[in-house]
Amino acid sequence: IGVPEKKKKTQDVEELFEEIMMGNFPHLVKEIDLQPKEAQRVPKTRNPKRPTQRHIIIKIPKVKYKKRILKAAKERQLVTYKGVPIRLAADFSKETMQDRRAWHKIFNVMKTQDLQPKILYPAKLSFKVEGQIKSFPDENKLKEFVNTKPVLQEMLEGLL
C-alpha cells in the first residue's frame, strides 16, 4: 500500500515486488523463492480524479514465505520504495474486509466513550475496559462479555 505509480503506462508488478524486496529485505530474497503466484494493481485502471495510489495485491504461493516477509517488515518498521514509505499488509480479501466493517458501529460507540477501540488483524475488536485490554473475535464472544458488565450493556444496547 502506498507504492507510487510510474509514469509509463505498463508496469510489471512482479518486477516491482522484487525491487521492493531487494531494497528492504535482501537477505530474504537470497533465502526464499519470491516468485509471486499472481500480482496486480487494483483497480486495474487508474482513476485520474482519485489522488491516492492503487494498492498492489500479491499472492505468494507458500504461506511460510508470506509470514517471513511480514515478520521482517514488522521488525524493520519502515519499508520504503525509492524513499517513499509503503505498508505491507497480510490480507485484504473481500471476506476479511466485510468482517472488519461489521465492527464499525460498535467501534464508533466505544470510541465516543473513550474505550480506545482497535480492530486487530484479521477482524478482532479490541478495547480497554477497567484498565485491561480485551479482544473479541466475533460478536457472540463480545455479547457474552457485555452481559457481565452493565455499563457496557447499556452503552451497546441495540447493537448486539
Disulfide bonds with the S-S distance in Angstrom:
none
